[in-house]
Amino acid sequence: MNDPRLDTPSFHRNIEPIVALLKKHITASGLNWLEIGSGSGQHVVRFAREFPSFTFQPTDITSESLGSISAWIMDSRLTNVREPISMNLLDDQWQKIEDQTFDLISAFNVIHISPWDVTKGLFQAAKIHGNAECRVLLYGPFRIDGKHTSESNAAFEAWLRAKNDAFGVRDVEDIKNVAKGNGYKLDHMHEMPANNFMLEFSNIGG
């Protein structure tokens, strides 16, 4: 029988520094956490182990990823991860979670491999489903003031755009403008290994 669990190289490359940063900056407990673009499911399972008092809601858009997420959850035997939801932010499918509010919303390695409207949809979802204390966390490569932070990121964006011209390394200022239009502000920009950053937004009304 084939194992539906996917094993992605990016998980192994970035999980330890991400966990270290989260454990340093997230000190609350008993929170609801929405993960956009859960991919293989490896990140959300690791986060659920590290933050056992949190409840996690993973999401993705492909049947392969949704099957992998479910399999990783089952293998982990964790009880604080809900079954994944199929959700496409391009189609306003965040309305599937209309009866839920969240304290944390994260998208790791997502917005550069999706159309720009996904970033807009993410903050629209945060506006509706984030509570007053909600934080939005984005991880990946970003441009600053229109410039790449490394030659490797410039080459990576060229590779992305060759695959799909709707993809690309997003500029922090553009993201800040979208966030502000939905009631969020950038509080911290954490430097991470391999020319990545973690952007941390908070609800202006919080």
N, C-alpha and C positions, 0 to 999 in steps of 0.2 A: 504493500500500500504506500502510495506516494505521500510524503510529508508536506503539507501545505504551508509550513512555516518558511517564510523568506528570511534570508540572512544577508543584510546589506553592508557593504564595506564602510559606508559613511557612518553607520552606527558605531562600529568599533573604533573609528578614527576620532569621533567627537564626543562620545558619551561621557568619558571621565571628566574632562574640563567642564562640560555642561552641568553634570551632577554637582561638582565641587562649587560652581557658582550658585546654583539653585539652593544648595544647602546653606550657603553663606547669607543669602538674601531673602529666603522664604522661611520665616520663623513661625508663622501662624499655623493653626491646625484646624481640622474639621471643615475644609474648604472643598468646593466643587471646581473641577479643573476640566476645561474643554480643550482637546487637542485637535487642531485642524491639520489634515494631511498626515495621518498617523503612519502611513507607509507600511512597513513590515509589521509594525506593532512592537518592535523591540524597545523603542524609547519609552512608550507608555508603560510597559511592564516593568522596566527598570525604575521609572519614576514612582510607580505604585509600591514597589518594594522600599524605596528610600523614604517615601512619605505615606506611611500606612494609615494615617488618619484622614487623608484626602480621598475623595471619590473622583474617579477619572472617567471622562466620556470621550473615547477615541472616535475619529471619523476618517473616511476616505471616500474616493469615488470609483475605484475599480474593484471588481469582484475578486480579483487575485489578492489585492491588499486586504480587503475585508476578511477573506478566508484566512489569510496569514495572521491578522490581528487576533481573530477568534481562537486560532490554534495556539498562539503564544499565550493568550490569557488562560486557556484551558490547561496548557502545560505548566503554567506557573502556579495554578491553584489559588491564585489571589482572589479575594472577595471584594476588593475595592475598585475594580475596573468593570464598567458596564460593557455590554456587548456593543461592538462598533455600529455606527450609523452611517449609511451611505448619504453623503452630503456634498453637493457641488455648489460652491459659492457663486458661480456664474449664473445659476438658475434660481437664486434666492432660496435654496433648499435649507438654509438655516432656519426657515420657518418650521422645520420638523421638530425643533427643540423649543417650540413656542411656550411651553409650560415650565421651562427651566431657566434659572439664573446662575451665573458663574462668577467665581472670585478670581479665577485665572483663565486666560485664553492664550494658547501658545500655537505657534506655527514654526517648526524647525525645518530648515532646508526646503521651504515651500515656495515663497513668493518669487524667487528667481527662476523657478521652473514651472511657472504658470502665467497666464495673461495678467496684465496690470489690473483688470477688473476684479480679479480674485482678491487682491489687496484691498480694493475698495469694499468688496463684499465682506471681507473679514472685519473691517472696522464698523461696517453697518450692523453686522451681527453683534459686535461688542457693544454698540450703542443700545441695542435692544435687550440683549441677554446678559450684559455685564452689570453686576450690582454696583453700588456706590463706591465700593472699595476695589473694584476690578482692576487687574493689571493685565496688559497684553505683552507677551514676550515673543520677539521675532529673532530667529538665529539664522545666520548665513553670511555670505559676502555682500557688501554694500559699497556704493560709491559715496564719496563725501565731497560736497560742493562741485558735483559734476565730474569728479576725477576718481579713477580707480586707486585703491590703496596699495596695489602691487601689480607688477607686470603679469603675474600668473592669473590674477583676477580678470585682467583685460583679455588675456588669451582664453580664459574660461568663458567669458561672455561671448566672444566671437564664436566659440564652439557651440554655445547654447543657441545663439541666433541662427547659426547654420542649420540646426535641427528644427527650430521653430522661431520665426522672427517675432513672435509675441512674447517670447521669454527674454530674460535679461537681468543683469545685476542692477537693482533699484537704487536710486539716490535717496539718501536719508532725508533730505529736505522735502522731496516729493511725498515720502511716507508721512512725515510730520504734518504736512498740509492736509492729507487725507484724514489722519488721526484727529487733527484739530476740528475738522468739519463734522466729526462724529463724537466730539466731546472728550477727546483724549490728548494728553501731552507727553512728550518724551522726557522722562526723568533721568535715565541713565543710558549710557552707551558703553558697554563693557567690551574691551578688547579681548579676543579669544585667539587660540592658536590657529595657524594656517590661514592668516589674513581674514578671519571671520570676526563677527561682532554679535553680541546679544543686545538688542534694543529693548528697553523696558519702558512701557507707557503706563500712565495711570489715568483714571477717570477724573476729569476736571471737576466734576461735581462731588467727588469723594472727600 
